Amino acid sequence: MALTENAALLEALLFASGEPAEKSRLAAAAELPEQAIADAAEELHAFYAAQAAGIDIVRLDDKYQLVSGEGYAAKIRSLLDKKRNAPLSGAALEVLAVIAYNQPVTKAFIEQVRGVDCSGVINTLCQRALVEETGRLELPGRPLVYGTTDNFLRCFSLRDLSELPDIPKSMETESLKEINKDSSVLDGQETML
């Protein structure tokens, strides 16, 4: 049994969304009437049941979402717990320290300090809710600015950022101030070390 084009499209939209999506938004994105979305959802549900698939579609009020099959919950929970509880890498701790001591900062500033691309590490820290986007600079390209979260404070048992340990005064600190000064010209931001 093959899916109709509408059902396959709905499946793709819900997979890409990753979270409950309103029927009206799905209809607008698919350029279909809302009833066609409801019919496609029923078709998907029947298709998954007939295939004994590991996923299903559920309706939550006026929203639809792809979900895992009920029989797989324990194994999925185990996988997600292992991923969530994995320790931070050295690179992640370095990026977190740069952000914590210099926030708000841009990715360009972090990369200047570390000397390597930090996109993946920043994404990981955002997923773990240790870092968040705090805004955008009013410069060409409008670069994102990052800062730490309340979850960061909880994880490191801090009441606020003033409880961060002092950075030892050394040559490295002086060179970081130089990088900070150079970066602020590029970013249009002033950060303190």
C-alpha positions, 0 to 999 in steps of 0.5 A, spaced: 500 500 500 503 506 497 501 513 500 497 518 496 501 524 495 497 528 500 499 523 505 506 523 503 506 531 503 503 531 510 508 526 513 514 530 510 511 536 513 510 533 520 517 530 520 521 536 518 516 540 524 518 535 529 513 538 534 505 539 534 503 543 528 496 546 527 492 544 521 491 551 519 499 551 518 499 545 515 494 546 510 497 553 508 504 550 507 501 544 503 496 549 499 491 544 501 484 545 504 484 543 512 479 537 510 485 534 505 490 535 511 485 531 516 484 526 510 491 525 509 492 524 517 487 518 517 490 515 511 497 516 515 494 513 521 491 507 517 498 506 513 502 506 519 498 501 523 497 496 517 505 496 516 506 495 524 511 501 523 515 504 529 511 511 528 504 513 528 500 520 527 496 523 533 491 529 533 492 534 539 486 538 539 487 542 532 494 539 531 498 533 528 504 530 530 508 524 528 510 520 534 513 513 536 510 507 537 507 506 544 511 499 544 518 503 543 517 508 549 522 504 554 528 504 549 527 511 546 527 513 553 534 510 554 537 512 548 535 520 549 537 519 557 544 517 554 544 522 550 542 527 555 547 525 560 553 525 556 558 529 559 560 536 556 567 535 551 573 539 553 571 544 547 564 545 549 567 547 556 571 552 553 566 555 549 561 555 555 567 559 559 568 564 553 561 565 553 560 566 561 565 570 562 564 575 556 557 575 554 553 577 550 558 574 545 557 573 537 560 566 534 565 570 531 568 572 537 568 565 540 571 563 534 577 568 534 578 566 542 578 559 540 581 559 533 576 554 530 569 553 528 564 553 534 558 552 530 557 545 532 559 546 540 554 552 540 548 548 537 550 542 543 550 548 548 543 551 546 540 544 545 542 542 553 539 549 554 546 552 557 546 557 552 541 561 548 541 566 543 540 573 546 539 577 540 542 580 534 547 585 533 545 591 529 550 590 524 550 588 516 548 580 517 545 581 524 549 576 527 546 572 533 549 574 540 549 568 545 549 568 553 548 563 558 541 561 561 538 560 568 539 552 567 547 554 566 547 557 573 543 551 576 548 546 573 554 550 576 551 551 582 551 559 581 546 564 584 548 569 578 554 570 574 558 574 579 559 568 583 564 565 577 571 564 579 576 570 577 580 569 571 587 569 573 591 575 571 596 572 566 599 573 559 593 569 556 588 574 559 592 580 556 592 576 549 584 575 550 583 582 552 587 584 545 582 579 541 576 582 545 578 589 542 579 586 535 573 582 535 569 588 538 571 592 532 569 586 527 562 585 531 561 592 533 560 589 540 563 591 547 565 585 551 568 585 558 573 580 560 
